[in-house]
């Protein structure tokens, strides 16, 4: 039987967003990503972030998840750097 995904796993580094929200877990990140409009320019970045999130939830490495999320969120101007 396949292992159930663990969406409660914490990100290696919490990601602060504009508006005060902080992404702390894979679930936080997946929920946030799934609600974002996907334009053609950033579609490949969002898709890669989603792939990394799913792999991490399935027990894979968390390496790269934070970096990919930060990259796409930075490109979209969604990060709080304060």
C-alpha positions as a Python dict, from the first residue, in 0.01 Angstrom:
ca = {
    (1, 'X'): (0, 0, 0),
    (2, 'X'): (130, 346, -90),
    (3, 'X'): (237, 577, 189),
    (4, 'X'): (-11, 857, 263),
    (5, 'X'): (129, 1204, 179),
    (6, 'X'): (234, 1408, 482),
    (7, 'X'): (129, 1765, 408),
    (8, 'X'): (202, 1866, 770),
    (9, 'X'): (579, 1854, 712),
    (10, 'X'): (732, 2193, 789),
    (11, 'X'): (916, 2389, 523),
    (12, 'X'): (1288, 2421, 594),
    (13, 'X'): (1241, 2798, 621),
    (14, 'X'): (904, 2970, 674),
    (15, 'X'): (816, 3203, 385),
    (16, 'X'): (669, 3543, 476),
    (17, 'X'): (418, 3687, 233),
    (18, 'X'): (290, 4040, 188),
    (19, 'X'): (-23, 4088, 394),
    (20, 'X'): (118, 3908, 697),
    (21, 'X'): (65, 3542, 602),
    (22, 'X'): (351, 3297, 655),
    (23, 'X'): (383, 2963, 478),
    (24, 'X'): (512, 2715, 737),
    (25, 'X'): (411, 2370, 611),
    (26, 'X'): (376, 2188, 282),
    (27, 'X'): (-3, 2221, 325),
    (28, 'X'): (24, 2599, 370),
    (29, 'X'): (234, 2625, 55),
    (30, 'X'): (19, 2389, -153),
    (31, 'X'): (-302, 2567, -53),
    (32, 'X'): (-150, 2905, -135),
    (33, 'X'): (-6, 2793, -469),
    (34, 'X'): (-332, 2627, -574),
    (35, 'X'): (-522, 2957, -528),
    (36, 'X'): (-289, 3169, -741),
    (37, 'X'): (-373, 3271, -1096),
    (38, 'X'): (-127, 3101, -1328),
    (39, 'X'): (-17, 3319, -1616),
    (40, 'X'): (176, 3179, -1910),
    (41, 'X'): (497, 3356, -1809),
    (42, 'X'): (515, 3191, -1465),
    (43, 'X'): (336, 2863, -1542),
    (44, 'X'): (654, 2652, -1553),
    (45, 'X'): (772, 2798, -1218),
    (46, 'X'): (438, 2721, -1048),
    (47, 'X'): (434, 2371, -1201),
    (48, 'X'): (784, 2299, -1075),
    (49, 'X'): (691, 2425, -726),
    (50, 'X'): (384, 2198, -727),
    (51, 'X'): (596, 1897, -832),
    (52, 'X'): (845, 1961, -552),
    (53, 'X'): (564, 2001, -298),
    (54, 'X'): (401, 1672, -401),
    (55, 'X'): (734, 1487, -392),
    (56, 'X'): (815, 1626, -45),
    (57, 'X'): (469, 1533, 86),
    (58, 'X'): (526, 1179, -41),
    (59, 'X'): (840, 1157, 175),
    (60, 'X'): (1094, 1305, -62),
    (61, 'X'): (1346, 1574, 7),
    (62, 'X'): (1250, 1920, 119),
    (63, 'X'): (1562, 2056, -52),
    (64, 'X'): (1466, 2295, -327),
    (65, 'X'): (1104, 2343, -215),
    (66, 'X'): (1170, 2668, -28),
    (67, 'X'): (1399, 2797, -302),
    (68, 'X'): (1150, 2730, -581),
    (69, 'X'): (861, 2880, -386),
    (70, 'X'): (1067, 3186, -297),
    (71, 'X'): (1174, 3230, -659),
    (72, 'X'): (823, 3223, -805),
    (73, 'X'): (679, 3435, -523),
    (74, 'X'): (960, 3689, -565),
    (75, 'X'): (894, 3711, -938),
    (76, 'X'): (529, 3779, -862),
    (77, 'X'): (609, 4042, -596),
    (78, 'X'): (438, 3843, -321),
    (79, 'X'): (717, 3821, -61),
    (80, 'X'): (749, 4031, 253),
    (81, 'X'): (1116, 4113, 289),
    (82, 'X'): (1065, 4315, 609),
}
